[in-house]
Amino acid sequence: MRLFSAVVQFYWVLKHATYLAQRWDEDGGVNLYHCADEGRGFFIEVDVDDSQGQAVVLRSFVSSVPLEDYGHGVRLQKK
């Protein structure tokens, strides 16, 4: 059960987290954010629910495994 509405969750993410990347799936773009949280950082995925026209926090996680979905878009500059 979610304690806060989707709007409140999204504004919390915008205020406290840092945008990192975007990935694409069959439903569109999913945005990745990071919240440092005093050394116990975690990641947050946010999507837009087209039927309701609002952002939805999909999940939060601390594992690096879901980050693999974002790796394909990373381009490192050669020295």
N, C-alpha and C positions, 0 to 999 in steps of 0.2 A: 504494500500500500504506500503510495506517495503522500507525503505530508503537505507538500506545497504544489500549487498549480504549475502548469507548464510555463506560464509567463513568469512567475516568481523564480522558478528554477533557472530559466534562461537569463534573467537579469542578474541573478547571483553569479552565474558563470561569467557574464560580461564584466562584472565588477571585480571579481576575485581571481580570474584565471587568465592565462595568456594563450592567444590563438597560435596554433602551431602549423596546421596543415589541413588539407581537404582531400578526401578520397571519393570515388564515385562507385555506386553500386546500382542495382537494377531500379531502385527507387529515386535515384538522384544523388546529390552531393551530401556527404557527411563531414562535418567540421570537427577537428580535434583541438582540444584545449588542454592546458596543463595548469594545475594549481599546486604551488609549492608547499603550502600548508605547514610551515615551520619545520621543514626537513622531512616530513612524511608525505611527500608529494603523491598526487594521483592524476590520472587523465580522465577527461570527460568527452564523450561524443554527443554532438548536437545535430539534429536533422530538422528539416522543415516538413511539417505535416501539411501537404497540399490541400487535403480535404477541409482542414480547419484553418489553414493559412497562418499557422503559428509555429514557432520553434519548439522542439521537443527534446529534452535531454534523454538520450537513448540509454546510456549506461555510463558508469564510472568504473575505473579499474586501476590497479597498481602494477599488474604484470606487464612485462614488455612484449609478450606474445602478440596481443592485438595490434601492436604498432607495426608489425610486418605488413599489414594492409596498406600502410602509408609509404612504405619504402620505395615503391616503384616511381614515385613522383619526385624523389630527391635527386638533385643534380649537384655534384660537388665540383668546384672549380679546380682545374689543374694549375699547378704552380709552374 
